[in-house]
Amino acid sequence: MSDAADPPITLYRLQACPFCERVVRKLDEYDLAYHSRFVEPMHSDRNVVKRISGSRTVPAIVDKSTGVTMSESANIVEYLDTTYGGDH
């Protein structure tokens, strides 16, 4: 993770979540600066995630540079490939 003061991407995640780690690997692959926000393990307590994405599922990202907010690791990885991938 880059040490940019205010990275445009915020990743909402859980500790040891394989779906979250999949997104982290993709962010690192593209050398994207991001801020990790670790959320409550209890699904019903993830109100911060629900406020930003409409759902309590993680991972979720907010990309201020494109205005995109989304959840579901497969969707996020596809978005990162499409938006930041070298062959697009």
C-alpha positions in Angstrom: 0.0 0.0 0.0 1.3 3.4 -0.9 1.7 6.1 1.7 -0.2 8.7 -0.1 -1.8 11.1 2.3 -5.4 10.7 1.0 -5.6 7.9 -1.5 -8.7 8.0 -3.8 -9.7 4.4 -3.1 -11.1 3.2 0.3 -11.4 -0.6 0.8 -13.8 -1.8 3.5 -12.7 -5.2 4.6 -12.5 -7.8 7.3 -9.4 -9.4 8.8 -8.5 -12.7 7.2 -11.3 -12.5 4.6 -10.3 -14.4 1.5 -12.6 -12.3 -0.7 -11.1 -9.1 0.7 -7.6 -10.5 0.2 -8.4 -11.1 -3.5 -9.2 -7.4 -3.9 -6.0 -6.4 -1.9 -3.9 -8.5 -4.3 -5.4 -6.8 -7.3 -4.9 -3.3 -5.8 -1.3 -4.2 -5.1 -0.9 -5.7 -8.6 -1.8 -2.3 -10.1 0.2 -0.5 -7.4 -2.9 1.5 -6.4 -2.9 3.6 -3.3 -5.8 2.8 -1.0 -7.0 3.2 2.5 -8.1 0.1 4.4 -11.1 0.4 6.7 -11.5 -2.7 8.8 -15.2 -3.2 9.6 -17.1 -5.0 12.3 -17.0 -8.8 12.1 -20.7 -9.0 13.0 -22.7 -8.6 9.8 -25.5 -6.7 11.5 -23.0 -4.1 12.9 -21.6 -3.1 9.5 -23.6 0.1 9.2 -20.7 2.1 7.8 -20.6 -0.3 4.8 -24.4 -0.2 4.4 -24.3 3.6 4.3 -21.7 3.7 1.5 -22.7 0.7 -0.6 -26.3 -0.1 0.3 -25.2 -3.5 1.6 -23.4 -4.9 4.6 -21.2 -7.3 2.6 -17.4 -6.9 2.3 -15.2 -6.2 0.5 -16.6 -2.9 -0.7 -14.7 -0.1 -2.3 -15.2 3.6 -2.9 -13.1 5.1 -5.7 -13.3 8.9 -5.4 -11.3 9.3 -8.7 -14.1 7.7 -10.7 -17.1 8.1 -8.4 -17.6 4.3 -8.2 -18.9 2.5 -5.1 -19.3 -1.2 -5.2 -19.2 -4.5 -3.3 -18.6 -8.2 -4.2 -15.0 -9.2 -4.8 -15.6 -10.5 -8.4 -17.2 -7.2 -9.4 -14.5 -5.2 -7.8 -11.7 -7.2 -9.4 -13.4 -6.8 -12.8 -13.8 -3.1 -12.2 -10.1 -2.7 -11.2 -9.0 -4.7 -14.3 -11.2 -2.6 -16.6 -10.3 0.8 -15.0 -6.6 0.3 -14.1 -5.5 -2.7 -16.1 -2.7 -2.3 -18.6 -4.5 -3.8 -21.6 -7.7 -1.6 -21.4 
